[in-house]
Amino acid sequence: MGLDQHMMKRIQNNAGEGDTIEIAYWRKVRHIQNWMEEKWREEGNTDSFNCEFFTMTHDLLAELEEDVKNLNIHQYDRTGFFYGDYDFSEEDKEYLLDTIGKCHEAIDQGYHVYYDSSW
């Protein structure tokens, strides 16, 4: 068991939502998990964040990008039972920044983009 994290996209159409496509996958990157959960809670959510779809917007992605570039992402380094214990690396940073770019593109193309995690 452990923390599995996904950034996903689904096309929005008149018949509802189409097939789900994975944009990115992380395993036990608690910095991202804690950042996402904090933003989700700021929207007034109070339940468990496990298996919750959290919709991404351009504004939210821009905020995440800023926190990554300025290394503010490190303030989200809080442990969780299934979250692992390794540091947020330069590779994690580059992968996340690339993912953010792909998410912006997907939103512009009409996709519903969301973060999902489970532990």
N, C-alpha and C positions, 0 to 999 in steps of 0.2 A: 504494500500500500504506500501511497504517497500523494503528493500534490501534482496533479496533471492540469495543465493550463493550455487553453486554445484561444486563438483569435480566429473567428469564423466570419463568413459572409454568405448571405442568401439573397437571391434576386427578388425584388418586390415586383409583383405583377398583379393584374386584375383578378386572377384566380387565387391570390394569397401569396404565400412564400414558396419559392422553388427549392431546388436541391441546395444543400449546405456544402460549402467548399472551405477547406482549412486554409488560412493565410499563414498561421504560425503555430508552433507548439513549443511549450517549455515544460520542464519537469523540475519541480521544487525550486523555482526562482521566487523566493518569498518576497523580495523587494517589489516585484510587479504585483503579486497577489495582494500584498498589504496596501499598495497604492490604489489598486482597483477597488478593494473593499472600502477603503476610506472614502473614495469618491462616490461609491454606491450608497454608502450610509449618509453622505451629505445630501443625497436626493431624498432622504427621509425613510429609507428602508431600515427595518429593524430585525428581520429574520436572519437565519443562518445564510451566509454567503455561498455555501456549498451548492453547486449545480444551479446557480442563478445566471441567467443571461443578462449581461450588462451592455446596453447599447452604446456604441461609440459614436461621437459626433466630431465634426471638425474642431470645435472649441476644446473638447475634452482631449483629443489627440494632440492638439497644440500645447495644452498644459502639460501633458505627459512628456512630450518632446522637450519642452523647456526644462522640466525637472531632470530629465536624463542628461541633457547637454550641460546643465549647471551642476551636475552630480548631486542634486537634491534627492535623487532616488535612494541614496544611502540612508536617509532619515527613516525610511520604511523598512529597515532591516530589523524586523521583530520576528521572533521565532514562533512557530506553531508546531503542534505535535507531529504533523506529517510534512512539514515545510522544508526539511533539510537544513544544512548549516554551512553552505559554502558561500564565498563572497561573490558579489556582482562584478563580473570580469569585464575587460575591454571587449571581448567577444560578445558577451551578453548585451553590452551597450550598443554595439554595431548592429547586432541582430534585431534589437528592439527598435532602433532608429529606422532600419530598413522596413520593419514591419509597420511602423507608423506611416511611412510613405505609401506602402501598399494599401493600407486602410484608407488613407485620404483618397487615393485613386479609385478604390472600390466604391466609396460613398459617392464620388463624382459620377461613377458609372451606373448609379441607381441601386446599388446593393445595400442591404441592411447589414451592418457590421457590428459584431458583438464579441465580448470576452466571456468565456465560460471556464469554470474550473471545478475540479472535484478532488476530494481526498477521502 
